[in-house]
Amino acid sequence: MVEKVYVTYNQVHKLCQASAGRILEEFRPNLMIAIGGGGYVPARMLRSFLKKKDSPNIPIQAIGLSLYEDLGRGDPEEVPGTKVTRTQWLDLSSLEMANLIGKNVLIVDEVDDTRTTLEYAVRELEKDVELAQKQLGRQGEKTTFSIFVLHNKDKPKKGQLPPEMLAENRYLAAVTSGDVWICYPWEATLVPPLSYSYVYASMFCAGILTLASK
């Protein structure tokens, strides 16, 4: 049986917080692309930590890619598939793709397992940006992609990232784990009763509660 590791929302929050400094210093993203469905929550959490005072939030765009296959047992466990399927993509004919030209783009996903999904995302996005540059006459504007994942599984990878991306350290995993099944909180189907901690957190965010000074 595959070992399972359960991750909480609080842990995800802390991983994003711990990684934000390096992302700001080294990647300097102008825009994030979240790979759905696992990259949506980390991207949104990360955006809060990347926001600079008196500056707007970093925009988040979304793509949907599916590699895992349902085992058909009625549980959330899946196995890696062999083919990446697009379920959502940027519209090449709209401003979505034009907005990527000349930007530092951070691709966000929850886990780097076989690396197949990340390879597909980088390859196809680079291809589409190059096409958009030609269509709009903006070939001189460089788009730089970097990657952030919560967990990188220490295992042989089927997919490959561009050598220059790795050489330039444009890849960051908050945690390197063993080859375990990581269960993220947004995958849960059983939701516990609302705890006081959630109530207090909501009140703090709303300004109803404040931290006592030492």
CORSUL-V107311 format. One record per helix or strand. SS is the DSSP state (~ for helix, > for strand). FROM is the first residue (numbers start at 1). TO is the last residue. If there is no record, write none. Layout:
SS_FROM_TO + SS_FROM_TO
//
This chain:
>_4_6 + ~_9_27 + >_31_36 + ~_39_50 + >_59_70 + >_78_88 + ~_95_98 + >_104_112 + ~_116_136 + >_144_153 + ~_163_167 + >_171_177 + >_181_183 + ~_185_187 + ~_196_205
//
